[in-house]
Amino acid sequence: MVTIPAFVLAFAGYAEEPSASAKAEAKTKSGAESAIEVGAITATSKVTAVDAAKRTVTLTNEAGETNIYKLGKNVRNFDQIKVGDQVKATLLESVAVAVSKSSAPPTGARGLVAVAPKGAMPGVIMAKTRQITAKIVSVDPQARTVTVEGPMGGKPTIKVGPRVNLDQLQTGDDVTLRVTDALAIRVEKP
């Protein structure tokens, strides 16, 4: 599990487990009550070839599968990638930071992309927040999750933040959820 502040949901090194001192410091800061603990899936691949002329990188994953990726000119710090480097990708569990009873249509999605500064090892953090209008199928106060049925019939179970009052939500309610998804990819030396 990874603990991240609800208002950023991934924008401060969320792919790493915080140190004990960082966790203690976070609990004393204002807004710590809005921290959300979420699941994260991390996959690591090894750079096995780099072709600078073609701007391709060959990655071999933990299962031994090899894939070649062509990286566009907008990939900053391509020249920093070397054979033997590790590429780590971390996908965070979807989190609902707000749930409200509503019959209003969704207002769309917002996203953010942040890249490593020029000269640093390549890396990117991408997050997208979207609104979903759905019907509640179930509420689990212990796990702090709601299962909803969306307009396309899917029934995802979504973790909710501590500021969402689950006592006000019931099976059958039409709700609007503001859900955030985040992905981080970074290249690091072994």
C-alpha positions as CSV (number, residue, x, y, z in Angstrom):
1,M,0.0,0.0,0.0
2,V,1.1,3.6,-0.7
3,T,-0.1,6.6,1.2
4,I,-0.7,9.7,-0.8
5,P,-2.3,13.1,-0.1
6,A,-5.8,13.2,-1.6
7,F,-5.3,16.6,-3.2
8,V,-2.3,15.5,-5.3
9,L,-2.8,11.8,-5.7
10,A,0.6,11.1,-7.0
11,F,2.6,14.2,-7.6
12,A,5.4,13.8,-5.0
13,G,7.2,10.5,-5.5
14,Y,4.2,8.3,-4.9
15,A,5.8,5.3,-6.4
16,E,8.1,4.9,-3.4
17,E,7.0,3.8,0.1
18,P,7.4,6.8,2.4
19,S,10.0,6.5,5.2
20,A,8.8,6.2,8.8
21,S,9.9,9.8,9.4
22,A,8.1,11.1,6.3
23,K,4.9,9.3,7.5
24,A,5.2,10.8,11.0
25,E,5.8,14.3,9.5
26,A,2.8,13.9,7.2
27,K,0.5,13.1,10.1
28,T,1.4,16.3,11.9
29,K,0.8,18.5,8.8
30,S,-2.5,20.2,8.1
31,G,-4.6,18.2,5.8
32,A,-3.2,14.8,6.9
33,E,-6.7,13.7,7.6
34,S,-7.3,13.7,3.8
35,A,-4.5,11.2,3.1
36,I,-5.7,8.1,1.2
37,E,-4.0,4.7,1.3
38,V,-4.3,3.1,-2.1
39,G,-3.0,0.0,-3.8
40,A,-0.3,0.2,-6.4
41,I,1.0,-2.2,-9.0
42,T,4.6,-1.8,-10.0
43,A,6.3,-3.5,-12.9
44,T,10.0,-3.3,-13.6
45,S,11.8,-3.9,-17.0
46,K,15.5,-3.8,-17.9
47,V,16.8,-1.8,-20.8
48,T,18.6,-4.4,-23.0
49,A,19.2,-2.2,-26.1
50,V,19.1,1.5,-27.1
51,D,19.2,2.7,-30.7
52,A,19.7,6.5,-30.5
53,A,19.4,7.0,-34.3
54,K,16.0,5.3,-34.4
55,R,15.0,6.5,-30.9
56,T,14.1,3.0,-29.8
57,V,14.5,1.3,-26.5
58,T,14.3,-2.5,-26.0
59,L,12.9,-3.6,-22.6
60,T,12.9,-7.1,-21.1
61,N,10.4,-7.6,-18.3
62,E,10.6,-9.9,-15.3
63,A,9.0,-12.7,-17.2
64,G,11.7,-12.5,-19.9
65,E,9.4,-11.0,-22.6
66,T,11.1,-8.4,-24.8
67,N,9.4,-5.4,-26.4
68,I,10.8,-2.5,-28.5
69,Y,9.4,1.0,-28.0
70,K,9.9,3.9,-30.3
71,L,10.1,7.1,-28.3
72,G,9.2,10.4,-29.9
73,K,11.1,13.6,-29.9
74,N,9.0,14.9,-27.0
75,V,10.5,12.2,-24.6
76,R,12.9,14.4,-22.6
77,N,16.3,13.1,-21.6
78,F,16.3,10.2,-24.0
79,D,20.2,10.4,-24.1
80,Q,20.2,9.5,-20.4
81,I,18.8,6.0,-21.1
82,K,21.5,3.3,-21.1
83,V,21.6,-0.5,-21.4
84,G,21.2,-2.0,-17.9
85,D,18.9,0.8,-16.6
86,Q,15.7,-0.2,-15.0
87,V,12.3,1.2,-16.1
88,K,9.7,1.2,-13.4
89,A,6.0,1.8,-14.0
90,T,3.6,2.2,-11.1
91,L,-0.2,2.3,-11.6
92,L,-2.2,3.5,-8.6
93,E,-5.6,2.2,-7.7
94,S,-8.5,4.4,-8.8
95,V,-9.7,6.7,-5.9
96,A,-12.9,8.7,-5.6
97,V,-12.0,11.9,-3.8
98,A,-15.7,13.1,-3.9
99,V,-19.0,11.4,-4.1
100,S,-22.3,13.4,-4.3
101,K,-25.9,12.5,-4.9
102,S,-26.7,14.0,-8.3
103,S,-28.6,13.6,-11.5
104,A,-26.3,16.1,-13.3
105,P,-24.4,14.9,-16.3
106,P,-20.6,14.4,-15.9
107,T,-18.5,17.5,-16.6
108,G,-15.6,15.7,-18.4
109,A,-12.1,14.9,-17.4
110,R,-9.0,16.8,-16.4
111,G,-5.5,15.6,-16.7
112,L,-1.9,16.5,-15.7
113,V,1.4,15.3,-17.1
114,A,4.7,16.1,-15.4
115,V,8.1,15.2,-16.8
116,A,11.5,15.0,-15.3
117,P,13.6,18.2,-15.6
118,K,16.1,18.5,-18.5
119,G,19.3,16.6,-17.7
120,A,17.7,14.2,-15.1
121,M,16.9,10.6,-15.6
122,P,13.7,10.3,-17.8
123,G,10.4,10.0,-16.0
124,V,6.8,11.1,-16.3
125,I,3.8,11.2,-14.0
126,M,0.4,11.3,-15.5
127,A,-2.9,11.7,-13.6
128,K,-6.4,12.0,-14.9
129,T,-9.5,13.0,-12.9
130,R,-12.9,12.4,-14.3
131,Q,-16.5,12.5,-13.2
132,I,-18.6,9.4,-13.4
133,T,-22.4,9.4,-13.0
134,A,-23.5,6.0,-11.8
135,K,-25.9,4.1,-9.5
136,I,-24.6,2.6,-6.2
137,V,-24.7,-1.2,-6.1
138,S,-23.1,-1.5,-2.7
139,V,-21.3,0.4,0.0
140,D,-18.6,-1.1,2.2
141,P,-17.8,1.2,5.1
142,Q,-15.1,-1.0,6.5
143,A,-13.1,-1.1,3.3
144,R,-14.2,2.5,2.4
145,T,-15.3,1.4,-1.0
146,V,-18.4,1.9,-3.2
147,T,-19.4,-0.4,-6.1
148,V,-21.3,1.4,-8.8
149,E,-22.9,0.5,-12.1
150,G,-22.0,3.0,-14.8
151,P,-23.9,3.9,-17.9
152,M,-22.0,1.3,-19.9
153,G,-22.9,-1.5,-17.5
154,G,-19.5,-2.0,-15.8
155,K,-19.5,-2.4,-12.0
156,P,-16.2,-1.1,-10.6
157,T,-15.4,-1.0,-6.9
158,I,-13.8,2.3,-6.1
159,K,-11.9,3.3,-2.9
160,V,-13.2,6.5,-1.5
161,G,-11.4,9.3,0.4
162,P,-11.9,10.0,4.1
163,R,-13.8,13.2,3.5
164,V,-16.6,11.2,1.8
165,N,-19.5,10.5,4.2
166,L,-20.5,6.9,3.5
167,D,-23.4,7.1,5.9
168,Q,-25.2,9.3,3.4
169,L,-24.9,6.8,0.6
170,Q,-27.2,3.9,0.0
171,T,-27.7,1.1,-2.6
172,G,-29.7,2.5,-5.5
173,D,-28.6,6.1,-5.1
174,D,-27.7,8.0,-8.3
175,V,-24.3,9.6,-7.6
176,T,-21.5,11.6,-9.3
177,L,-18.0,10.5,-8.4
178,R,-14.8,12.4,-9.0
179,V,-12.3,9.7,-9.6
180,T,-8.5,10.0,-10.1
181,D,-6.2,7.5,-11.8
182,A,-2.4,7.9,-11.9
183,L,0.6,6.3,-13.6
184,A,4.3,7.0,-13.0
185,I,7.1,5.8,-15.3
186,R,10.8,6.4,-14.4
187,V,14.2,5.2,-15.5
188,E,16.7,4.5,-12.8
189,K,20.2,3.2,-12.6
190,P,20.4,-0.4,-11.2
